[in-house]
Amino acid sequence: MDFEKISINNNDFYKAKRAILDGFVPSRPEKAKEEAARFRKIVDTVMNVPAGRETLMAVAKLRPPCKFGFEAFTDKGGCFNNGRILLNPNVSNDLLPAALVHEATHAIQD
């Protein structure tokens, strides 16, 4: 696919980003602010890359909508299960955008 030719309507971009951010569920109430800020940075990083943006825009259209959050795993950066994309909070912020796109691809395939 030639990403240079993809035309992104700004309204679609912001609606998709809002849908992804609105789907975030913190692991615990006392971590809500910190986790939401971290998740927003991860989403911002992904939305700045054409392939990542396309993937998250597709996930934003899924019905029922995906939920997102953080959950610790010993052996992976994230997982997709039962309509939820979970990212491992113990993984570096440099790797979590790739984990988000990877798990979002599973959501689309489901």
N, C-alpha and C positions, 0 to 999 in steps of 0.2 A: 504494500500500500504506500502510496506517495503522500506522506504527511504534509508536504509543502502545499498540496492542493486542497487540504481539508479546510473548509470555511467554517469558522466557529462564530456563531451568533453570540455576542456578548451576553444577551439575556439568557441564552441556554447555558452558557458557561457559569454565570452567577447562580442560576436556579439549580444547576447540578451541584455546584460547590455547597450551596446552602442545604440541599437535601442530604449530602454526605455529612456535613457538620451537624445537622439536626439529628442525625441517626446515632450520634455518639452517646454512649452510656458509660459513666464513670464506674470504676470498680468498687469504689466506696465514696460516700458523700464527702468525707473530709479530703479526698483526693480530687474532687471534681474540677476545681479551678486549674490545678497543676496539670492534670491529665488532658483537659480540654485544650489548654494552651499548647501542649506538646502535640496533640493530635492535629490541631490547626496548622502547625508548622510542617508536619509531615504531609498533610493534604496540599498545602501551598507548594511544597517542593514537587510533588507529583503533578499538580495541575500546570506547572511550568514546563513540563516535558510533553511533547505532542502525543506519544504513545500512552503515557500515563494518564494524560488528560482524557484521551479517548476512552480508556478503560474505566475511569471513574465516572465519566459522563454516562456510559452504558450501565454501570451499577446504579447510578442515581435514578434510572428509569425502571428498575426492577420493581415488581409488585408481587408480594408485599415488599416494602422497602427493607434493605439491609440495615442491621444495627452494627455498630462499631464499638470497640472497647479495647482495654488492655487486660491481659491475663498472663501470668508467668508460666513458662514452659521450660523444661530442662533441655530439650533437644531441637527446638525449632524457633524460627522468628515470628511465626504466627500460624493461624489456622482459620479455615472457614467451616462452620458447622451450624446447621439449623438456622440459616439466615443471618448468622452473626460472623463478622470478620473480627478476629481477636489478634492483637499484636502483642508481642512479648516485651514488657517494659524493661527487661534486662538487656535488650539488644540496643546497640548504639543508634543514635539518630541518623547516622550516615547510612545504615542498612535498612532501617524501617520503611522508608519510601518504597524500596524494591519489594519488601515483604508485603506491603499494602497492595501493590499492583499484582503481585503473584496471587495473593488470596482473593483479590477482586476478580481475577480471571476465573478462579474456581467458582465464585458466586455466579458469574455470567454463564458458565458451563452447566451449572446445576439445573 
